[in-house]
Amino acid sequence: MSDETKNKTAAETVAENIQAIGLAVAENASTAEEVAQAAAVLGAAPAKPSAAAKPKAKAKTEAASDASALKAVGLEACRRHNLPRVWVTSDGQAFAQENDAKAHALNLDNKEILKVGAK
């Protein structure tokens, strides 16, 4: 971990992630609804909904928007740090090494990791 990363507070890291998503969303010309969904993903820890509470079509739409938001974070991290690929955990943190992402994901409810390559 670099000294720059060690010296950042969690709030600074979250602010950078939100800024990166905002830039990526602006470049991809997403709809206001997609932006709101991405902000909701980053703004609050998702509660575990019961399977009966959500229709399956809505769950697929939310999963797709979550994945697109995470992909946007990954693309911005690749661009900002000049990396060929990154691994993004479900909480929106990008890692240059897959093992670091896997280790971080062990502490998350959603242990999914998305591999994102620079364009």
C-alpha positions, 0 to 999 in steps of 0.5 A: 500500500502506498503512503498516499493511500495510507494517509487518506481518510475513508471520507477522502477515498469515498469522495474520490470514488464518487467523483470517479463515478461521476466522471465516468457517468458523464463520459458515458452519458447515462440517464439520471435514473442510472446515476441515482442508482449508482449513488444509492449503491455507494451512499448506503450499505444495502440491506439484505432484502428477502427473496419474496420482496423483490420481483426477479426482473427488478433484481436483474436491473439492479444487478446490471446497474450495480455492475455498470457502476462498479465497471465505471469505478474500475475504468476510472481507476485504470485511467487515473493510475495508468493500470491495464486492469483492476479488480473492483469489489462490491463496495466499490474499491478498486485493487491492482492485484486480484489477491488484494481484492479477494482478501478485501472481499472476505469481509464483505456481505457480497463477495463478488469481484469484477475484473475491469480492463482499460479500454 
